[in-house]
């Protein structure tokens, strides 16, 4: 049998805010480490807070279980944990999948990850049109699965993008079980924008053209923010995943006037024809 480990702030009464650090590329004592290569000169880390309204948590699964099983088990345990702790509503989830575009028993590993996540949500009674958090899922070096999340005492509001088919309604070509996330979640004064790429309807557009994909990605983010009464100017932080490190400088130059706080990391995107993905927080 494989193993799954969990670490989170799960106390039933969090009396004071607690900071949680996520690092990319370089380990740091007390921080959650994600083995993705940072790009650029800035610090590759994030800081999230647990307080009386929201908790941060993380979970990892090793590579000895089939990925669909590991994903379902991880999500089932995380769901049980946040409910037991009194924070039953996910508002944001991050997933890092080893070899995301590789195959396992002739099925792409991203599709297997989605299948396990889908089954865990359904078994726990989630409704895909109202209960799904904003999320990202990208590839990382090495095996296994890393997830971290923000869960709240009160629900957020699920937001979709009119330019895109809701991920949970994707046709079967993207997997027998649909990806289980919303395009964004509004929680209090914050909008968490999911990992967003150059997808219109349900199809990848501008294959092979990284800057055209970047422009399409920004259009998608702007439109989904517009559903909440916000624009790109309201983004306070972003993270950009770049498939090919050689594309970093061109992408960074295009984004520099838009995002003052942007972490860049090298990562495989959930579809082999996507060259970048951007997630954001707006207030």
matplotlib code that plots the C-alpha trace (Angstrom):
import matplotlib.pyplot as plt

x = [0.0, 1.1, 1.2, -0.4, 0.7, -1.1, -0.1, -2.5, -3.8, -6.8, -7.4, -11.0, -10.3, -7.6, -7.1, -4.4, -3.5, -0.8, 1.3, 2.1, 4.9, 5.0, 8.4, 9.3, 12.7, 14.5, 13.6, 13.1, 12.6, 8.9, 7.7, 5.8, 8.2, 7.1, 9.8, 9.3, 12.1, 11.7, 12.2, 13.6, 15.2, 12.4, 11.7, 9.7, 7.4, 3.9, 2.5, -1.0, -2.8, -4.9, -7.2, -10.7, -12.3, -10.0, -7.5, -4.5, -3.7, -1.6, -1.4, 1.0, 0.7, 3.6, 4.0, 3.3, -0.4, -2.1, -2.7, -6.5, -6.5, -4.0, -6.0, -9.3, -7.8, -6.0, -9.1, -11.3, -9.1, -8.7, -12.5, -13.0, -10.3, -11.7, -15.2, -14.0, -12.1, -15.1, -13.9, -16.0, -15.9, -12.9, -12.2, -8.9, -6.9, -3.5, -2.3, 1.1, 1.1, 4.2, 4.5, 1.2, 1.3, 2.8, 0.7, -0.2, -1.8, -2.4, -4.2, -2.8, -1.9, -3.9, -7.0, -6.4, -5.8, -9.1, -10.9, -9.8, -10.6, -14.1, -15.0, -13.9, -16.1, -19.1, -18.8, -18.7, -21.9, -20.5, -22.5, -20.4, -22.3, -22.2, -19.6, -16.3, -13.4, -11.0, -8.0, -4.9, -3.2, 0.2, 3.1, 6.1, 9.4, 9.5, 6.7, 3.7, 1.1, 1.2, -1.9, -2.5, -5.7, -7.6, -10.9, -13.4, -16.1, -18.5, -18.9, -17.5, -19.3, -18.4, -17.8, -17.6, -16.3, -18.8, -16.0, -15.3, -17.3, -17.3, -14.6, -17.0, -19.0, -16.1, -16.7, -15.3, -12.2, -10.7, -11.3, -14.0, -14.4, -14.5, -12.1, -13.7, -13.0, -14.6, -13.0, -12.9, -14.2, -15.3, -14.7, -15.4, -13.5, -11.2, -11.4, -9.3, -8.8, -8.1, -5.2, -6.2, -4.8, -5.5, -8.8, -11.9, -15.0, -13.2, -10.5, -6.9, -6.3, -3.0, -1.1, 2.6, 2.4, 3.3, 2.5, -0.8, -1.6, -0.6, -2.9, -5.8, -5.1, -5.3, -8.6, -10.0, -8.8, -10.2, -13.6, -13.9, -12.9, -15.5, -18.2, -17.3, -17.1, -13.3, -10.6, -6.9, -6.0, -7.5, -5.0, -2.7, -0.7, -0.2, 1.7, 2.7, 3.5, 5.8, 6.2, 9.4, 11.9, 13.2, 9.8, 10.2, 11.7, 9.1, 6.2, 7.7, 8.2, 4.6, 3.3, 5.5, 3.2, 0.2, 1.3, 3.5, 3.7, 4.1, 5.9, 7.2, 7.9, 8.7, 6.0, 4.2, 0.6, -2.4, -2.6, 0.5, -0.4, -0.7, 2.5, 1.6, -1.0, -1.7, -3.5, -4.3, -5.7, -7.8, -9.2]
y = [0.0, 3.6, 6.3, 9.7, 12.4, 15.5, 18.7, 21.6, 24.0, 22.1, 23.4, 23.9, 27.4, 29.4, 32.4, 34.2, 34.4, 31.9, 32.3, 29.4, 29.6, 27.6, 27.6, 26.6, 25.2, 25.7, 24.2, 26.4, 25.2, 25.0, 25.7, 23.5, 22.6, 22.2, 20.9, 23.4, 25.4, 29.2, 31.5, 35.0, 36.8, 37.3, 35.1, 32.0, 31.7, 32.3, 33.2, 32.2, 32.7, 30.6, 32.6, 32.3, 32.3, 30.3, 27.5, 26.5, 22.9, 20.5, 16.9, 14.7, 11.3, 9.2, 7.4, 3.8, 4.0, 4.3, 8.0, 7.9, 6.0, 8.3, 11.4, 10.0, 9.0, 12.3, 14.4, 12.1, 12.6, 16.4, 16.7, 14.8, 16.8, 20.3, 19.2, 17.9, 21.1, 23.3, 24.7, 22.7, 25.0, 25.0, 28.3, 27.6, 24.4, 23.9, 20.5, 19.5, 16.2, 14.2, 13.6, 15.2, 14.7, 11.2, 8.0, 5.5, 2.3, 4.2, 7.1, 10.6, 11.1, 14.4, 12.6, 10.0, 12.8, 14.3, 11.0, 10.5, 14.1, 13.9, 10.7, 12.1, 15.2, 13.2, 10.7, 13.6, 15.1, 18.0, 19.5, 20.5, 23.7, 25.3, 23.7, 23.6, 25.8, 27.6, 25.4, 24.7, 21.5, 21.5, 19.0, 18.8, 17.0, 13.7, 11.3, 11.7, 14.4, 17.5, 19.5, 22.5, 24.5, 27.3, 26.2, 28.5, 28.4, 30.1, 29.3, 31.3, 32.0, 29.9, 31.9, 30.6, 32.2, 32.8, 32.3, 28.8, 25.6, 24.9, 22.4, 20.0, 20.0, 19.1, 16.5, 12.9, 13.6, 15.3, 12.4, 10.0, 12.0, 15.8, 18.2, 19.4, 23.1, 26.5, 29.2, 31.5, 31.7, 34.9, 34.8, 37.9, 40.7, 38.3, 36.7, 33.5, 33.0, 29.4, 28.4, 29.9, 29.1, 29.7, 27.8, 29.0, 26.9, 23.7, 23.8, 24.9, 27.9, 29.3, 26.1, 26.7, 30.5, 31.4, 35.1, 34.5, 32.0, 34.6, 37.2, 34.7, 33.7, 37.4, 37.8, 34.8, 36.2, 39.6, 38.2, 36.0, 38.9, 41.0, 38.5, 39.7, 43.5, 43.5, 43.9, 43.0, 46.2, 44.6, 41.7, 41.9, 38.7, 36.2, 33.0, 32.1, 28.6, 28.4, 25.1, 26.1, 28.2, 29.7, 31.6, 33.2, 36.5, 37.2, 36.3, 38.3, 41.4, 41.3, 40.8, 43.3, 46.3, 44.3, 42.4, 43.9, 40.7, 37.7, 34.4, 32.5, 28.8, 26.2, 23.5, 21.3, 22.4, 20.1, 19.8, 19.1, 21.8, 24.6, 26.6, 28.6, 29.0, 32.0, 32.0, 35.2, 36.8, 40.0, 42.3]
z = [0.0, -0.6, 1.9, 2.3, 4.7, 5.8, 7.6, 8.3, 10.8, 12.0, 15.5, 16.2, 17.7, 15.9, 18.3, 16.4, 12.7, 11.6, 8.5, 6.2, 3.6, 0.3, -1.4, -5.0, -5.9, -2.6, 0.7, 3.8, 7.4, 8.3, 4.8, 2.4, -0.5, -4.1, -6.4, -9.3, -10.8, -10.2, -13.1, -12.8, -9.9, -7.4, -4.4, -5.3, -2.3, -1.2, 2.2, 3.3, 6.6, 8.9, 11.2, 12.8, 9.3, 7.1, 7.4, 5.3, 4.9, 2.8, 1.9, -0.1, -1.6, -2.7, -6.1, -5.0, -5.5, -8.9, -9.4, -9.5, -6.2, -4.6, -5.7, -4.5, -1.1, -0.7, -1.4, 0.7, 3.7, 3.2, 2.9, 6.1, 7.8, 7.0, 7.9, 11.2, 11.9, 11.2, 7.9, 5.5, 2.4, 0.1, -1.5, -3.2, -4.0, -5.6, -7.0, -8.3, -10.1, -11.0, -14.7, -15.4, -19.2, -19.0, -19.3, -16.7, -18.2, -21.5, -19.8, -19.3, -15.6, -15.5, -16.5, -13.7, -11.2, -12.3, -12.0, -8.4, -7.4, -9.1, -7.2, -3.9, -4.4, -5.6, -2.7, -0.2, -1.7, -3.6, -6.4, -9.3, -10.3, -6.8, -4.5, -6.4, -5.4, -7.7, -8.4, -10.3, -11.4, -13.0, -13.4, -11.2, -11.4, -9.6, -8.6, -6.3, -5.6, -3.5, -2.7, -0.5, 0.1, 1.8, 3.5, 5.2, 7.8, 5.3, 1.6, -1.2, -4.5, -7.6, -10.8, -14.4, -17.6, -20.4, -22.9, -21.7, -21.1, -17.3, -16.7, -15.0, -18.3, -20.5, -23.2, -22.6, -24.8, -21.7, -19.5, -18.4, -15.1, -15.5, -13.9, -10.7, -10.2, -10.8, -12.9, -9.8, -6.3, -4.5, -0.8, 1.2, -0.6, -2.4, -5.8, -6.3, -10.1, -11.0, -13.2, -16.6, -20.0, -23.7, -23.9, -25.6, -25.3, -24.3, -27.0, -26.8, -29.2, -30.6, -30.4, -30.6, -30.2, -26.6, -26.8, -28.5, -25.8, -23.2, -24.7, -24.8, -21.2, -20.1, -21.9, -20.0, -16.7, -17.5, -18.4, -15.4, -13.1, -14.9, -13.7, -10.2, -11.0, -11.1, -13.7, -14.3, -12.4, -9.2, -9.2, -6.1, -6.8, -9.6, -10.3, -13.9, -14.8, -17.9, -19.8, -21.6, -19.6, -22.9, -23.1, -19.7, -20.7, -23.4, -21.0, -18.1, -20.2, -21.3, -17.8, -16.0, -16.5, -15.4, -12.2, -9.6, -7.6, -9.9, -9.2, -12.2, -12.1, -14.8, -14.9, -17.3, -18.0, -17.8, -21.6, -23.7, -26.2, -23.5, -23.0, -19.9, -17.2, -14.9, -11.6, -9.6, -6.5, -6.9, -4.2]

ax = plt.figure().add_subplot(projection="3d")
ax.plot(x, y, z, "-o")
ax.set_aspect("equal")
plt.show()
